[in-house]
Amino acid sequence: MKISFCQYQKGMHQTELPVISDLNVTVHAGEMVAIVGSSGSGKSLLAHGILGILPYNASMKGGIQYCGEPLTEKKIRKLRGKEIVLVPQSTSYLDPLMKVGQQICKGKKDPEKKRKLDRIFEKYSLDKKVQEQYPFELSGGMTRRIMISTALIETPKLVIADEPTPGLDPKLARRAMEHFRQLADMGAAVLIITHDLELALETADRIQVFYAGYTVEDAMAEDFAKEETLRHPYTKALWRAMPKNGFHYIDGVQPYARDRKQGCPFASRCEKCTDRCQEKEIPWRLAGNGYVRCIYDT
């Protein structure tokens, strides 16, 4: 996937800003994949690109396959909100003029769906009367749980959750991730976008690492048991930054899209960088039981 934005500079001079250069993601039925990476690496744009809800000035290239067939614009309009559901990052996605119970059930007065909603609310420690409230009457944590409920009320084939746990206390955050895990165990493909790597490792099957608009590694969750089983230097840096591994940090920042240079996007911060890393685009290749975008051979 490649995504760029059309911008205007110095009057009517039009330029293209390449925000996502090369993202490669696969998630299978019955699998839970967590996407991690710095802010601005393209995680949320991936979700919006799949669902066909990018801004008007965005251009997307590349192919998306869904159940073995191309996911066309016509098909995504038909499946969005039914087979393919999004738990969005922003609570502003909720309609401020509609009661939350009606929003979750999409205005349908189906007794079975109402009973299912009651069970979901009980799991998330939400009182039934919350169904009759409006979004502005709820706390941030309650609103987050309402948004997760919008996915659980359906029986989707693909669930995309964009930062579903911020604002939740650790106990509820783990419970939310366990519910996504249950959806995967029931046969759904679950794609979780998160900054909480430690929480993701408790429930996900695979971890995909994004950096500056590129997928840099695809690793099994068990590969994070120790640094030596990880392949990309940025993934290793994430591992060392986890509190249980010493909370170490590395100098530098992720490059802004307009400032990216040829070669590895992580080159300026990598202690293993050589001239070869900056000469050409780094290929996405099989390495061990995962994939990596790096020429440094661990």
C-alpha positions, -999 to +999 in steps of 0.1 A: +000+000+000+011+035-009-007+067+003+001+102-006-017+136+000-021+164-025-010+197-010-006+232-023+025+254-017+032+290-027-002+297-041-014+271-066+018+250-068+006+214-062+028+188-046+024+152-035+034+142+000+041+105+002+030+096+037+030+058+033+056+043+010+053+006+014+030-012+039+026-049+037+001-066+060-016-100+061-041-112+086-058-146+084-091-158+097-088-168+133-057-147+138-050-115+158-023-092+144-011-062+163+004-032+145+029-011+165+051+018+157+057+055+163+030+081+159+029+092+123+042+058+109+010+052+090-010+029+114-043+047+113-040+055+076-038+018+069-071+013+086-088+042+068-073+030+035-088-005+039-122+009+048-122+035+020-125+065+043-094+085+035-096+123+031-106+137-003-070+148-010-055+114-005-044+090-032-039+053-025-021+027-047-015-010-042-039-039-039-061-052-011-073-088-011-102-098+010-111-135+012-090-141-019-107-114-041-098-077-047-115-054-022-130-029-046-146+004-037-181-010-044-174-041-023-161-022+007-192+000+007-213-031+009-192-048+036-183-018+058-200-019+092-212-055+086-184-080+077-157-055+081-160-033+112-138-005+126-133+004+162-120+040+156-094+059+176-114+091+180-146+091+201-159+118+178-171+090+155-202+086+178-233+106+168-238+132+196-276+133+189-283+096+192-285+075+223-256+050+225-278+019+226-295+029+194-261+036+178-246+002+187-277-016+174-279+008+144-315+018+152-328-018+150-352-031+176-341-067+175-347-085+208-318-109+203-294-080+196-307-062+226-300-092+248-265-095+233-259-058+240-270-063+276-244-091+279-217-069+264-225-041+288-223-065+317-188-076+306-176-040+304-192-030+338-216-006+320-251-002+335-280-009+312-292+027+317-261+039+298-279+026+266-303+055+271-277+081+274-260+104+248-222+103+242-217+137+259-231+123+292-203+096+294-168+097+306-138+090+283-134+055+295-171+047+292-171+061+256-142+039+247-160+008+259-191+019+239-170+020+208-156-015+214-192-027+218-200-015+183-177-043+169-187-070+194-225-066+186-219-078+150-204-111+138-177-097+116-151-115+094-125-086+098-122-064+129-099-033+127-094-017+161-075+016+161-061+023+196-090+006+214-076+008+250-065+044+258-084+058+287-091+023+301-076+011+334-053-019+330-079-044+341-105-032+315-078-028+288-068-064+292-105-075+292-110-055+259-080-072+243-093-106+255-126-099+238-108-092+205-089-124+211-122-143+215-134-128+182-103-142+165-108-176+182-143-176+168-129-173+133-126-135+127-095-118+114-085-091+140-062-062+133-052-042+164-034-009+160-018+001+193+011+018+211+009-007+240+033-033+228+033-051+262-005-055+262-005-066+226+021-094+233-003-109+258-030-117+232-018-112+196-004-140+174+018-117+153+033-083+157+038-060+126+062-031+132+057+001+112+082+029+108+080+061+087+055+047+063+071+012+059+065-022+073+099-030+088+092-064+105+065-091+108+073-113+138+055-139+159+046-127+194+069-153+209+099-137+190+096-109+216+106-132+244+142-120+238+160-095+217+181-121+198+150-136+181+140-102+166+155-091+133+151-054+126+172-028+146+140-007+152+121-037+166+151-044+188+150-008+200+113-012+208+121-043+228+148-025+248+123+004+254+098-019+272+098-012+310+107-048+318+137-046+295+152-015+310+132+013+294+162+023+271+157+049+244+176+058+212+185+092+199+168+109+170+132+110+157+113+094+130+118+113+097+090+135+084+075+123+052+089+152+031+124+147+045+127+110+038+157+099+018+165+069-004+172+037+014+162+024+048+140+049+067+157+040+100+192+045+087+199+078+105+192+062+139+207+027+133+241+018+147+244-010+121+239+014+091+263+011+062+265+028+028+245+000+013+215+009+035+213+043+019+219+033-017+185+019-027+151+008-013+154-021+011+134-051+000+108-069+022+121-104+026+115-136+045+137-141+075+134-170+099+097-174+108+089-138+099+096-110+075+120-080+077+130-049+057+167-049+065+200-060+048+218-064+081+219-102+087+214-111+124 
